[in-house]
Amino acid sequence: MKVARIGSASFQLTLHGYELATLMAAVRWAAEGGEGELTADARAQLHAVLAAYEAELGRANEDQASQT
């Protein structure tokens, strides 16, 4: 995953196919009412994508701060 800040409130996100698939599976699950529990594998994948996003967002914010 790569996050680039392209404006004050705009970001460009580059995702690997598995990251996009993980996010879309979670969105589909939520949109369909979120019945039942996510599997342990699904939760682990979501945590991994979230951790990558948070790390990249932090890097993007640091990059912007160093440019000002």
C-alpha positions in Angstrom: 0.0 0.0 0.0 1.1 3.5 -0.7 -0.6 6.7 0.4 0.3 10.0 -1.1 -1.2 13.3 0.0 -2.1 15.3 -3.2 -4.1 18.1 -1.5 -5.1 19.3 1.9 -8.0 16.8 1.9 -7.1 14.6 -1.0 -5.1 11.4 -1.1 -3.9 8.9 -3.7 -4.1 5.3 -2.6 -2.2 2.6 -4.4 -3.3 -0.9 -3.3 -2.2 -4.4 -4.0 -4.9 -6.6 -5.4 -5.2 -8.6 -2.1 -5.6 -5.3 -0.1 -8.4 -4.1 -2.3 -10.1 -7.5 -2.2 -9.8 -7.5 1.6 -11.4 -4.1 1.8 -14.2 -5.0 -0.6 -15.0 -8.2 1.2 -15.4 -6.2 4.5 -17.5 -3.6 2.7 -19.7 -6.3 1.2 -20.1 -8.0 4.6 -21.1 -4.7 6.2 -23.4 -3.7 3.4 -25.2 -7.1 3.7 -25.9 -6.5 7.3 -22.8 -7.9 8.9 -24.5 -11.0 10.1 -22.4 -13.7 11.7 -18.8 -13.2 12.7 -15.8 -12.6 10.6 -13.3 -15.5 10.4 -10.0 -15.2 12.2 -8.3 -15.0 8.9 -10.5 -12.2 7.7 -9.9 -10.3 10.9 -6.2 -10.8 10.5 -6.2 -9.6 6.9 -8.2 -6.5 7.9 -5.8 -5.7 10.7 -2.8 -6.1 8.3 -4.4 -3.7 5.8 -5.3 -1.2 8.5 -1.8 -1.3 9.9 -0.3 -0.7 6.4 -2.7 2.2 5.9 -1.9 3.8 9.2 1.9 3.5 8.6 1.6 4.9 5.1 -0.7 7.8 6.2 1.9 8.7 8.9 4.6 8.6 6.3 2.5 10.8 3.9 1.9 13.3 6.7 5.6 13.4 7.6 6.5 14.0 3.9 4.0 16.9 3.7 5.3 18.4 7.0 8.9 18.3 5.7 7.9 20.1 2.5 6.4 23.1 4.3 
